[in-house]
Amino acid sequence: MILLTDFAQAFSNLRAQKTRTLLTALGIVFGVGSVIGMLAIGAGAREESLRFIELLGVRNVLVDSRPTMSQDEFQQRRKSSQGLNARDVRILRANIEAIEAVSPRKTLHPASVLPKPTGDLPELFGVAPSYSLIHSLRVAEGQFFDESDDASSAAVCVLGETAKVNLLGYGPALGKFVKVNENWLEVVGVLQAQFMAGSQNSGASMQDLNNIVFIPLNTFQYRFWDPMSSMRDDLDGVEVRLRDGADSIQMAKIVTAVLNSTHHGVQDFTVTIPAALLAQQKQAQTIFTYVMVAIAAISLLVGGIGIMNIVLATVMERTKEIGIRRSIGARRLDIVRQFLTESVVISVGGGLLGIGFGYFLAWLIAKTAEWKTIVTITSVLIAFGVSVLVGVVFGIYPALKAARINPIDALRYE
């Protein structure tokens, strides 16, 4: 009953000064909204980046050929190393039991494609059938080519979603043909829209799978000629998928050691470990989120200072009221509870409005900046909890000051 009376009186006092109360609560509203908005940005960025890395496969090890800048550099390498080639694939299979699947990769930017694409020319990827398993590619039409297609160098292909639309439109694509350079290829599958996956010519670069034509590796080697082959390794990359439970970081060290041995110490390849990238990204995103929340929390601090200033001003204005209440038997604790309740009501009201503002801010950022935002229950609870804490902390000093006023002096105050 005492608490209900305190809250009723607090609402009555605050309602008497509506404009002042609203302006005081705005600091909390913007502070809570900013914290929720910043956490939503951080959560969205974290999910996108983690999804980006996870699509590489946290159980994968990616080996890429390191490109040369000149013919002289390429010849210098060839004195000691034959570059990334099929022999490396056989040696990795034979020496690392933890390998579940492996796929060599060759790439080519075609000179011409028919039907003429409505957008950019697609890239041509020559890969093993296991490439689909390694990168968890999802098929929308047909199927990915199999071992028999690779063994017979079949003139078949699987299109990325964007490549399919650019070349063949939105209708069914199975059984149709596309011409890449001088070779006609039958479409046996179309991939679902992928985010990003794969890597090309760099340990950390990502390849858009949506605008790629995939063909069997043997088909690539026997039917296509790369005009830049005189300055490139036999393979552009090797994708390795490890068995469940294998330590990808430790396996990457073994892969590096094996390739260093076969390449005689020449650093003409890079090894990427998506699992390690994932751990680094999580750490970086955590730091990024902390920094943004710290910046946003300044708004809450300013709001708390505003509450303290307004409650102090209210104490001065209601000094005579305090004296009257003390003279008829109110204790110091009653005075503390009265003013502390008012500051808490302001912070709670501002916090509730701030939650709505935070959702609006996250939506606005997602729409205008095209940045994915995710508002989590945790971020809402943290922001609201801090707003209530701010009301309590910054309301204590004015409440204690009001309780210490001498009743006799208060009654004489004009």
Rosetta blueprint (number, residue, H / E / L):
1 M L
2 I H
3 L H
4 L H
5 T H
6 D H
7 F H
8 A H
9 Q H
10 A H
11 F H
12 S H
13 N H
14 L H
15 R H
16 A H
17 Q L
18 K H
19 T H
20 R H
21 T H
22 L H
23 L H
24 T H
25 A H
26 L H
27 G H
28 I H
29 V H
30 F H
31 G H
32 V H
33 G H
34 S H
35 V H
36 I H
37 G H
38 M H
39 L H
40 A H
41 I H
42 G H
43 A H
44 G H
45 A H
46 R H
47 E H
48 E H
49 S H
50 L H
51 R H
52 F H
53 I H
54 E H
55 L L
56 L L
57 G L
58 V L
59 R L
60 N E
61 V E
62 L E
63 V E
64 D E
65 S E
66 R L
67 P L
68 T L
69 M L
70 S L
71 Q H
72 D H
73 E H
74 F H
75 Q H
76 Q H
77 R H
78 R H
79 K L
80 S L
81 S L
82 Q L
83 G L
84 L L
85 N L
86 A H
87 R H
88 D H
89 V H
90 R H
91 I H
92 L H
93 R H
94 A H
95 N H
96 I L
97 E L
98 A L
99 I E
100 E E
101 A E
102 V E
103 S E
104 P E
105 R E
106 K E
107 T E
108 L E
109 H L
110 P L
111 A L
112 S L
113 V E
114 L E
115 P L
116 K L
117 P L
118 T L
119 G L
120 D L
121 L L
122 P L
123 E E
124 L E
125 F E
126 G E
127 V E
128 A L
129 P L
130 S L
131 Y H
132 S H
133 L H
134 I H
135 H L
136 S L
137 L L
138 R L
139 V E
140 A E
141 E E
142 G E
143 Q L
144 F L
145 F L
146 D L
147 E H
148 S H
149 D H
150 D H
151 A H
152 S L
153 S L
154 A L
155 A L
156 V E
157 C E
158 V E
159 L E
160 G L
161 E H
162 T H
163 A H
164 K H
165 V H
166 N H
167 L H
168 L H
169 G L
170 Y L
171 G L
172 P L
173 A L
174 L L
175 G L
176 K L
177 F E
178 V E
179 K E
180 V E
181 N L
182 E L
183 N E
184 W E
185 L E
186 E E
187 V E
188 V E
189 G E
190 V E
191 L E
192 Q L
193 A L
194 Q L
195 F L
196 M L
197 A E
198 G L
199 S L
200 Q L
201 N L
202 S L
203 G L
204 A L
205 S L
206 M L
207 Q E
208 D L
209 L H
210 N H
211 N H
212 I E
213 V E
214 F E
215 I E
216 P E
217 L H
218 N H
219 T H
220 F H
221 Q H
222 Y H
223 R H
224 F L
225 W L
226 D L
227 P L
228 M L
229 S H
230 S H
231 M H
232 R L
233 D L
234 D L
235 L L
236 D L
237 G E
238 V E
239 E E
240 V E
241 R E
242 L E
243 R L
244 D L
245 G L
246 A L
247 D L
248 S H
249 I H
250 Q H
251 M H
252 A H
253 K H
254 I H
255 V H
256 T H
257 A H
258 V H
259 L H
260 N H
261 S H
262 T H
263 H L
264 H L
265 G L
266 V L
267 Q L
268 D L
269 F E
270 T E
271 V E
272 T E
273 I L
274 P H
275 A H
276 A H
277 L H
278 L H
279 A H
280 Q H
281 Q H
282 K H
283 Q H
284 A H
285 Q H
286 T H
287 I H
288 F H
289 T H
290 Y H
291 V H
292 M H
293 V H
294 A H
295 I H
296 A H
297 A H
298 I H
299 S H
300 L H
301 L H
302 V H
303 G H
304 G H
305 I H
306 G H
307 I H
308 M H
309 N H
310 I H
311 V H
312 L H
313 A H
314 T H
315 V H
316 M H
317 E H
318 R L
319 T H
320 K H
321 E H
322 I H
323 G H
324 I H
325 R H
326 R H
327 S H
328 I L
329 G L
330 A L
331 R L
332 R H
333 L H
334 D H
335 I H
336 V H
337 R H
338 Q H
339 F H
340 L H
341 T H
342 E H
343 S H
344 V H
345 V H
346 I H
347 S H
348 V H
349 G H
350 G H
351 G H
352 L H
353 L H
354 G H
355 I H
356 G H
357 F H
358 G H
359 Y H
360 F H
361 L H
362 A H
363 W H
364 L H
365 I H
366 A H
367 K H
368 T H
369 A L
370 E L
371 W L
372 K L
373 T L
374 I L
375 V L
376 T L
377 I H
378 T H
379 S H
380 V H
381 L H
382 I H
383 A H
384 F H
385 G H
386 V H
387 S H
388 V H
389 L H
390 V H
391 G H
392 V H
393 V H
394 F H
395 G H
396 I H
397 Y H
398 P H
399 A H
400 L H
401 K H
402 A H
403 A H
404 R L
405 I L
406 N L
407 P H
408 I H
409 D H
410 A H
411 L H
412 R H
413 Y L
414 E L
